[in-house]
Amino acid sequence: MHVLLTAGPTYEPLDPVRFLGNRSTGKMGYALAEAFAEVGATVTLVSGPVQLPTPASALIQTVRVETAQQMYEAAAAVAPAADVWVFAAAVADYRPATVAVDKIKKAGETLTLELIKNVDIAATLGETKRAEQFAVGFALETTNELAHALDKLHRKNFDLVVLNSLRDTGAGFGHDTNKVSVLDRAGQVLTFELQAKTQLARRLVALVQARFATTYA
Ligand code: CTP
């Protein structure tokens, strides 16, 4: 099994010293890469800027990128040949419309930035997904969680969507633990209690293996 995995945040430059980004640490994505390698899968890990060491496993090829556009290009190059796609990255939805060549100097009491929409990596690749390929997305919602996650699953052509719980302490950004629900296309919901991201990654990989096998056996 060959897995394409996106992980971490993206950084969208504003000028030579500043960027727009988010607080994703990449821990869940990197734990998934390790867990896929543990079961013998080869993994292409397309990673945004993170503080984590490059995985040592010979089964994991790490491609480091910075922006959403770079992440898209690296993922698109691998997607056609991958059996499973996992979109664990926290991609910036927008980027500054222009990148200043020189450092932006302070002037005036307010500063307005114009942003333009980035490519949706999961949705764009989702349009090219073949019947024998399997896609897993992540969702982070604060209202109507299940409905929004299910909508995302259909819009982006996912087979499974992993819904992060933001309401529980110890779950999500920056923590070593996570609590998630997984939804499938039939609307079935599986709940994974709060646990170490490394442990949760192994459980998610087992679920993907089982679903991938039954869907396309
Ligand atoms: N995603 C992506 N490219 C983007 C935005 C999101 O590949 N430009 C992927 C994420 O990796 C994740 C899924 O899409 O697997 C859902 O991401 P999320 O940020 O929750 O969805 P959005 O489409 O950005 O929706 P919104 O921010 O409006 O909730």
Residues whose N, C-alpha, C, O or C-beta is under 5 A from the ligand:
A	BS01	CTP	F87 A88 A89 A90 V91 A92 D93 N118 V119 D120 I121 A122 G137 F138 A139 L140
